[in-house]
Amino acid sequence: MPDVVVIGAGIAGLACAARLAEAGTDALVLEARPRIGGRIRTFRPADGGPALELGAQIVHGDRNPAHTVLGPQPAAPRPEAAYVVAGRVARPMGALARGGHPPWLLEARLAGYTPEPAPSPHAGVTPTSGAPQPPTTGAPLPAPDPTVGAWLAASGATPAEVATAREWVRQTWAADPDRLSAAEVAAAVRQDPGGRGEFTVPGGLDLLPARLAEGLRVRTASPVRRIETAADGSGVRLLTEDGELTAGRVVVAVPPAVVAGGLLGIAGLGPDRSAAARTLAPGDGFCAVVTLDRPAPETASVFDADGVGGFLSCRRGRPEVLVVAKDAAAACVREAVGSATHLGALLAVALPWTAGAEVLGAETADWTADPYSGGAFCAPGPGAVRAARAWARPLDGRVFFAGEAAATGRALPWLQGAYADGRRAAEEVLEARK
């Protein structure tokens, strides 16, 4: 009987199991998919061209744990050209900066926002923002917790700039700005320990889970269907498609959507945690690598501000176009991929050099349709931070929970957040075993 079973071989589950192994704890990782890595999925062209990411894209920060696991990684290369699509016309990205409120600047200002305490009913005034203060020309913010959409509306940016920034937020957070808490988004950014800069893993981001899994016992294609604590409290019983397994403790390191969708049942979950699983629903996410019959003439990155294509990129001399789309744009790209004509039209707006090109193939990752993901990742929307706290609490001292969803509001929902939360859960297990 293993001391601990970790369910899920994404970054959170592998980081948890690695920490348990460091402490001498016998841990077994069970993964439902036939591969490890969770929402990391790397595409490697058949001709040996550069790897492209169909899931998590980059390593955020110079203190990201990926550098510790894999060694120092190079900074993400800057494209030769960057464009923005607006009105279904691609223009240089610098056009966004001329108005004074480009989306990346508004995003940086949002990171500094802190809400002021709600005023006394007798004060006669309503606070409009925390630090930094938006210009007084903006509309007053609702108190005490404005949405990101309301914060943007009060930022002093023009309506066109606000519309562009809203789409930028959708592609960053996989959620509508009107369903994101400005205070919680800002807090997650400020509390992120990853540091500065953006980095890539040249050999493919899936090298990270592969390295974490070294020396661990990992079984793939082994879905767990139900977890039950023993009647005498001596351990945990897991019902798998291969039979029954008993362990001292279990760490659930799968997205709450897997539980909410009925793929994993947990006895004694309770109404609060069941509600939390439903609340922590990830946003829509869809990625595609489209291979064309001609190479790109330049290395370029495109932001589709119209909400149709998400982010698109190509590399000089390569025939692939990478499309990463979230929220409403994910639905647009998902539909377009089903038709070579529609897909070609979408690409031609963002990257005019693709006009008339033949689509030779499209490798897709529909994270929302993936039953073991349910979407991209969780963002701090209505009730999500409170739900994350409820989800992260251990159950009966035997069942523990980990993952980016459990860290909502405390960390960014990317690699570093998942890694840190897996380590957190491991420490809880180690403390409980003392």
N, C-alpha and C positions, 0 to 999 in steps of 0.2 A: 504494500500500500504506500503510494507516494505521500510525503508530508504535505505537499501542496500541489493542486492542479490549477494551472492557469488556463482559462478558456479564451482563446484569441491570440494569434501570433502576429498582430500588428505591432507598432512601435511600443505602445503602452504595455502590452502583454510580454513582449520580449525583454523590455527594460526591467519589468517586474521580476521575471524569471531569472534574468542575469544577476540582479541584486540578491535574490534569494540564494542563488548558487554561490555567490561570493561569500555569503554567510554560512555556507555549508549545509543549506537546506535542500533536501531532495525534492526537486520540482519537475513536473511533467507539463508540457504545453500541448494543448489540443486545439487544432485549427480546422474549421469546417471546410475551408477552401483547399484546393489541391496545391496551394502555394502559400508561402509566408509573406508578410509585408503589409497586410491590410490594405489601406488606401494608397500605398506606394505601388506603382506598376510602371515598369520601364519597358519601352519599345526599342528594339534594336533592329535597324534595317538589315535586310538579307545580304547587302553588299558590304557590310561592315562599317557603314557610316556612323556618325555620332549618335549616341543614345538620346532618346526623347522621352519625356515623362508624361504618362497618361493619368497620373494621379498627383500626389504632392510634387511640386515643381522645383523648389529651391531650398537651400539651407539659409534660414534667416538668422543673421547675427554672427559676429566673430567669436562669441562665447557659446554658440550652439553646441549641444553635446555631440553632434555628428562629428565635429572636429576632434573631440576626445576619442571617439570610437574608431574613426577612419584615418585620423591624422589630419593636419591642416589642409583645407580644401581651397581651391582658387576662387577668386572673386568672379561673380557672374559676368561674362563678357557683355560689353555694351553694344547694342546694334549699330550698324552704320547709319541707319535711318529709322526714325520713329514717326508714326502717323496716327491721326485720329480720324475716325469716320463720323461725320455729322451731316445730316441731310442726305445720307447715302453718297457722300463724296469724301474721299480720303485727302486730308491736308497734313502738312507737317505738324508734328506734335507741339512745336513751339508756338503755334497759333493760339493754343490754350493759355499760354503764359502772358500774352499781350494784354489781356483784360485785367490782370492783377490778382485774380483769384483762381489759379489752376487747381484741379482737384487734389493734386499731391500736397499743395500748400494748405488747403483747407483741412486735409486729413491730418497733417502735422499739427495744425492749430487745435483740432479736435482732441488730439492726444493730451493736451494740457488742460482740458476742461475738467473742472471740479464743481459740483453743485454747491451753492450756498444753502445754509439751513433755511427751511421754510420760515417765513416771517411770522411774528405774532399777529393774530387777527386784528390787534389794535394798532399795528405799526403803520397801516395805510399805504405800504409800498410792497411791490412784488419783485423779488430778485429776478434778474434776467439771465445771468450766467455766472460761471465761476471764472477761473483764470485759464487762458487769457480771455479778457472781455471781448466779445464781438463788437464791431462798430455800432454806435448808437443809432445808425440809420436802419438797422435790421429790426424785424418785428420782435416784440418781447417774447422770451422763451416761457413756455409753461413751467410751472413749479409743481413739485420739486425735482422731477426727473424727466427732462425733455427727451424726445426721441432724437436720433441722429438727423432725421428729416427736418424736425423743428429747429435744431441747432443750425443746420445748413441754411434754412430760410432766414434765420436771424444773423447770418454771418456778414451781411453787407455785400455779398456777391450778387450779381445780376441774375434774373430768372434763368437765362441761358446757362450761366456758370453753375447755378444750383442744379439744373437738370443734368449737366455733365457730371458734376460731383456725385449726384445721387447714383448714376450708373457706375461710376468708379467704386463707390461703396458697395454696390451690389456685387461687383466682380471681386472685391476684396473679401467680403464677409459672407457671401452666398445668402444674402437676406435683403429684404426691402428696408431702406433707411427708416421708414415709418414704423418698423417693428424691431428697431434696435435702440437700446438705451444708450444715450450719449455718455452718461456717467460710467456705465459698466464697460463700454467699449474703450473709453479713455483709460479707465483703471487697468484693464487687461493689458493695454499697450505699455503703460508705465511700469507695471509689475513684471513684465517679461524680462527674464534674465539672459536672453539670447545675445544681447549686445547690438552692435551696428553692422550694417553692410549686408549684402546678399551674395551667396556663394553657390557653386554648383559642384556636383560630384561627376567628374568627366566620364568615369566608367559606368555611370548609371546610379540613380538614387537607391535602387534595390540592393546595392552593396551594403547599405546600412543595416537593414534587417538580417542580411546574410551574416554579417560580422557579429551582430548581437546574438544570433542563434548558435554561433560556434560553441561547442561544448555542452549545449543544452539538449535535453531530451524533447524532441518536437515531433508530434504526429500530425501530419496533414490529412485532409479528407476525412476528418474525424469529428463530425458535428456532435455536440452535446445537446440533448433535447430537454432534459429536466434535471434540476438540482433539488435534492431533499436532504435536510439534516437528519441524522440518526435520532431515533426516539429518545435514546439515553444521552444524547448530546456528545457522543464520543467521536463523531466524524461527520462526513458528508458523503451522500450517495449520489452518483452521477449516472444518469441513464443515457447511453450513447447508442448510435446505430450499430455498434459492434458488441453491445452488451452492457453490463453494469460494472461500474468502477467505484471504488471507495477511496477516499482521501481524508487526511486530517482537516484540511481547509481548502477552500477554493477561491480563486480570484476571477471575477467576471470582468474580462477586458475586451468586451465586444460593445459596439454602440448600443445605447438603450433602445434604439429602433428595432434591434433584433428581438428584444424581449417584448416590446410593444406589439411587434408583428406576429408574436406567437411562435417564433422559431425556437426560443429557449424559454422554458417555464422554470420559475423559481418558487418553490413552496414557501409560504409565509412572507411573500414579498410585501404585502400590506397595501392599503389604498394610497398612502402618501407616495410610496416609491413607485407604484404602478402609474400614478398620475405624473410623477416626475419623468418616467420613461416616455410617456406620451408628449410631455412638454419639450423634452430635449430632442426634438426632431431635427435632423440635419437639413440644410438647404439643398436645393437642386444643383446637381453638378454633372457636367458631360464634357468629355475630352475626346479629341479625335486627331489622329495623324493621317493626313490625306496625301497620298503619293500621286504626283502628276507625271506627265510624259515629257516634262522639260525642267531644267534646273532654274533655281532662283537667281536673278541677276545681282542681288544684293542681300545682305543680312539685315533684316528689318523686323520691327515690332509694331503692332497695330492695336490700338484700343478702339473698339466700336462703341462710341458714345450713344448710338441710337438704340442700344439694347438688343442687338440682333446677333452679333458674333462673339461677344466677350473679348478675349485677347487672342490675337493671331500672330504667328511668327514664322519666319523662314530663314534659311541660312544660304549664303552665296554658294552656288555650285551644287546645291542639293535639291532633289525634287519633292521633298516633303514640306507640308505646311502643318504646323501644330496649332490646333484650336482648343482653347481652354475657356469654357463658358459656364457661368453660374446663374442662378435665379431664372428670370424670364428668358435670358439669352440661351440658357441651356436647352429650354424647350424649342427655341428657334433652330439651333444647330442640330438637335436630335431629329427634328422633322426634315431639315435640309439634307442630312446624310442619307435619307431614304430615297433621294432622287438626285441623280448625277447632274441634271439640269439645274435644280434648285441649289445644290451645293456649289456648282460652278459659278452661279450668279452671286452667291454670298461671298465667295472668295474673290471674285473679280472686283467687287466694290472696294474691299479692303486692300487687296494686292492686285492692282491692274495688270501686272505682268502675267497673271494666271488666266486672263481672258482668252477663251478659245482652247485652253489646255484640256487634254483628256484626263479624266480621273482614272488612274490605274488601280487604285485600291484605297480603302479607308479602314484603319484599325481604330476601334472605338472603345471607350470605357464609360458606360452609363452607370454612374455611381448610385443614382436614385433607383434604378431598376435592379441593382445588386442587392439581394435580400440580406446579405451579411454586412452591408454598409448603410443602406437606406438613404444615402445622399452624400453630400460633400463633408460638411462638419457643422458643429453647433455654434450658433452665435448668441450673444447675450440679448435675447429678445424678452418679451413680457413673461415674467415669472421664471426665466431660465436660470438665473443665478441661484434663486431659492431652490429650484428643482435640482440643480447640480449638487447643492449641499445635502439634500435629502438622498440623492442617488449615491453619493460617495460614502455615506455612513455604513459601517460594517453591519451585517445582519447576524444576530445571535452569536457573535464572536467567531463565526465559522466561515461566513461568506463575505468576501470583500469585493470592492468595485474600483475599477481604474479606467482611464481613457480621457481623451480630450474633452468629452462631454462632461465628465465629472469635474473638470477644471474650469468650466465655463465661468467667466467673470474673474477668475484668479490668474489666468494665463492665456496667451494666444492659442487658438485651437489648431496649431500646426505641429510640426515634429517636436519642437522643444516642449510644448505643453503636454503632449502625449507621453513623451519620455519622462518628464518630471513627475507626472501623475502616476505612471507605472512604478517609479521608485518610491513615491509616497505610499502607495498601497503595499509595496513590499515591506516598508518599515512598519506599517501597521500589523502586518502578519507576523513579523519577527517579534514585535512587542507582545502580541497575543500569545506567542508560543513560549514566552519566558516562564 
